[in-house]
Amino acid sequence: MELAEKSITLSPPKNSNDSKNSSKTDQGIKNIIFGSIAGMTGKLVEYPFDTVKTRLQSQSSEYKPFNGPLDCFRQTLKHEGFFGLYRGMSPPMIGAMLENASLFLVYNHIQTMVREFKTPNYNNESQHQAPLSMSVVCLAGGLSGTTASFFLTPIELIKCKLQVQETFTYKMERNSLITNPRYNGPFDVIKHTLKTHGISGFYRGHSGTIVRETVGTAAWFSTYEFITRLFISKRIDKSSFNERQNITKDDLSAIELMSAGACAGMAYNLLMFPVDSIKSQMQTDEEIMKVTGKDVVKRGFWRVGRELYKSDGISGFYRGCGITVARAAPSSAIIFMTYELLCRHFSKI
């Protein structure tokens, strides 16, 4: 996010470099803080939908306790109450902070590096910056997603295991047998995973996560930038010649920022949902196989994909996609709006 333009003063080269480094540090800290706040805000909105999505994705041909998103909502509220929709939320909340902090930090840092390479005397505090090409935006978004995947995989594994465990109770209840939840909370999952699989157990499904985050985040940021540039272009067309040079993303309304963010969220999930479905099954294999009476077998990314296609066809990869896209729109809208407005506000201080 561009900062307010400062007056140009002459200073020795050493002090100029110190000032540039200080500006980079300040901007990096802002990216971390604002990204974290935006991530937490978005997670509060989306998490109930994410719980339903994960439970639907974890169903197999032998184990289908839910007839669809609405049935999953109804059964969750009936058996677990409202807070059942927020089961296992603490790890994802931390994950949302780390994810969005790293996404915006790496994304903006790579753009700054490209600008400095193209313009040796580039000033990061300049208000008027020519937009980078969409290929650079894709590259910056993809690398930021790759970075975030290393934080997300362990956190999503814990989240998925907590989200699906209550479905065992529903299954057993229909057979007149009630079981207690396997895990008492996030720390219990961590303890069990360390004891059973070691550190590597936390990276079960990482292949799916890194593909999803790298490609998906490239699409996420690219879609957002594309839509915001359309809004800026529309404003320029309606402005006088003298005003056109000064129109930037800072001039967009909250509604326009949210609209661009909503489109970005939908694009990300529509594109990467099949990968996410495979990832979720990989991370909940142990729990699901024990319920269905199968021996626990570690399955790789391609094996899960083949078996999912064989049992359910193409539709198996999109189980829960509708509700996911529905929650992605408001979630991403809030994330981008919150981040942009925080940057805009604190650039004036």
Steps between C-alpha positions, in 0.01 A plus 500: 500500500646837401596742776438874489754694295766676705694814410833436330807607695868475419704281730828310492488159327550314825206667670290446187567127513423492870173679434411252222578202723298652783208552263518136390502382860204719591305378198584138581376540857178657372448212256537250785268684740235599247509158333453330837202718591341448158551124525338475843201706389445286193538176695221593743263536206599192305571236764150347541488448123850351508390245761214387278730490197760285675239254628349463154842457338596230749203279408572188300279261304475275811460786747247774424330631815381819324271550203641842413604838646163582657474155659852539636409840649183355651667195654791705634266746670282216635781289646764760586323835521608826338859473621531163330537698179809660654655172617879503465510872424804601706761345265338650186480841669874487561537366148296788356730747673817328376359435154382851423799663666737293286286541187492879509860528624651281226262627232586865559870430559536326163325789327738744669799292388375505140444876511850557643652279230321691226556842661828533700383823668158357581335656806266261684318798653404653168124535469487467120630162389442348159322163533715193446413249230257222585780245453693666784184506712454125434863430591480701822170336594626150424818538706306646791268199486793258497638668813163488677454128427773407747306672780163374386554126461546415872223740602252366245580142598407576863190689387378222270542228762301701754230593249424143387519313830144587607365339184603166648243553773225555241596181321504293816180658631312361203627158603391559863855556621635834619876559501698774670705740290845363432678829570442738789637799313788629287771404748365145515529477120856633519591247769347209308663602170845538657470166678369310199669662201763742627559848357442376145143410598411869511584531131260231387329646194766765441523414130136600461540812712804631313332450161179660622674798659752566223254490209199617699668802656637606161140496375379671821725804473480515119120506502496765771748721313316452171164603646642799690669620181165478321345718770790747477468510120128566534569792735765639265254497209259711705764747622643817353842495335674659800345255747588187304867501598416485871247215511632193684368208701471740795208665323293183481207463739464224757228343282734490200779345708259240636369420152853438372580291807184293459588421138852402609367261765262331257771464233740341748252239621346412165846442357657304786208318664586153357852530645357606835264200502792261452698680770214476752461125441873447545495684832198310637578152363591365842170605657274398210660158443459404864130586488446295185692204645785517251867463580667839520709539183700809415383618157684744278355795308452319167363184660236695692409682180464178300292327768278804545434514127436125485245508784319828432609630161570866432228606745702347783763770457239773538315371807433811711619737226182708496512588867874562476464752219210659690717556807811594300333806349424686826816374668737625230297818465552575868870403492589732212280786620640481854859488377460785250314728739756442776782585257310805380428627851846451648677646196357835609639478853 
